[in-house]
Amino acid sequence: MNSILKRADAMNRTVVISDPSAITRTVHSLDEVTINVVPSDLMQTTFDFTVGSKMKSDAKQIEMFLISNGVQIAPEKYSFVGFDQPSASTSGNYLYYEQSYDDVLLLSTKTKGYEVVVGDATGVKDLSDSSKLVKKADPANVKPTEASTIEEIKAYLTAHKIDFSGKTTKNDLLALVK
């Protein structure tokens, strides 16, 4: 979704002709929109936090959402704040520490400033094992580089219907990738 937004970042111009003597032009841009990329495994509609964090079986993938400023509030609650005396472990400096809880709440009276695009679930079901958070990309969809193996390059060329017959070296195969 982020790559789609990046490609759409170029300005689009709309011309509205309602009166033949006056043309109204409107320019739209994503310049004022901040895009924060979040791992897709964390962008699900529902989780089970009974033990750890697990995605529920009926969870859907949140592809993206747009929030207008002032629609949400993000309170931060401090349960404890303290200072430790200077010591050798702190190089003679005071040590400041705190415990806080953060949340984000959507104001129900301003829901028109919030839009969500939801698709089918594609995330990881069990988030307790962080190794599952790394998704392997399909080699056929990743543009090969010098770091790619010959098999990965051939998979890409095959998926994109590029003939590589007679080409056996890595450099010859990479030359076919545009």
Secondary structure, DSSP 8 states (H G I E B T S, - for coil): -HHHHHHTTS-EEEEEEEETTEEEEEEE-STT-------GGG-BS-EE-SSS-EE-TT--EEEEEEE-TTSEE--EEEEEEEEE---GGGTT--EEEEEEEE--EE-GGGGGGEEEEEE---S-SBTTSGGGGS----GGGS---TTS-HHHHHHHHHHTT---TT--SHHHHHHH--
